Amino acid sequence: MSGTVFRFGAERSYPLAHAGPDARFTESLVDSVAGVLVGYGYPRLASVQNWAGLESALAAFLYSSRESTA
């Protein structure tokens, strides 16, 4: 099995190639994801550290680093 194809034949969509700033990755996006998590019973982002952690996790999921694409 290839690294980008799953059992059902669907190719992976993420992580995206990332060459620079992405206008879609905003505070509003992070806030929306945080809201969805709260809606599922997870705690609110109570500190700057929580916010930064969620932002980092989203970036890691969404984008491949330049180093890993070489």
C-alpha positions in Angstrom: 0.0 0.0 0.0 1.4 3.4 -0.9 1.9 6.1 1.7 -0.9 8.3 0.2 -3.6 5.7 -0.7 -5.8 4.0 1.8 -7.6 0.7 1.8 -10.6 2.1 0.0 -8.6 3.7 -2.8 -9.1 7.3 -1.6 -5.9 9.4 -1.8 -4.9 11.6 1.1 -5.8 15.3 0.9 -3.7 16.4 3.9 -1.1 17.6 4.6 -1.1 20.3 2.0 2.2 21.5 0.4 3.0 24.7 2.2 5.3 27.3 0.6 4.3 30.4 2.6 1.5 32.2 4.3 -2.1 31.0 3.7 -4.8 33.6 4.0 -7.3 30.9 5.0 -5.4 30.1 8.2 -6.8 32.8 10.4 -7.7 33.4 14.1 -11.3 32.9 13.0 -10.4 29.4 11.7 -8.8 28.4 15.0 -11.7 29.9 16.9 -14.2 28.0 14.8 -12.4 24.7 15.4 -12.2 25.5 19.2 -16.0 26.1 19.1 -16.6 22.7 17.4 -14.5 21.1 20.1 -16.5 22.8 22.9 -19.7 21.7 21.2 -18.5 18.1 21.5 -17.8 18.5 25.2 -14.1 19.5 25.2 -13.0 22.3 27.5 -12.8 25.9 26.2 -9.4 27.3 25.4 -8.8 29.0 28.7 -5.2 30.2 28.1 -2.9 31.6 25.4 -0.9 28.3 25.7 -4.1 26.3 24.8 -4.8 28.6 21.9 -1.2 28.3 20.6 -1.3 24.5 21.0 -4.5 24.2 19.0 -3.1 26.5 16.3 0.1 24.5 16.1 -1.8 21.2 15.9 -4.0 22.6 13.1 -0.9 23.8 11.2 0.8 20.4 11.6 -2.3 18.6 10.3 -2.9 21.0 7.4 0.5 21.7 6.1 3.7 19.7 5.4 6.9 21.4 6.4 9.4 22.5 3.8 11.9 20.0 5.2 9.6 17.0 4.7 8.7 17.9 1.1 12.4 17.8 0.0 
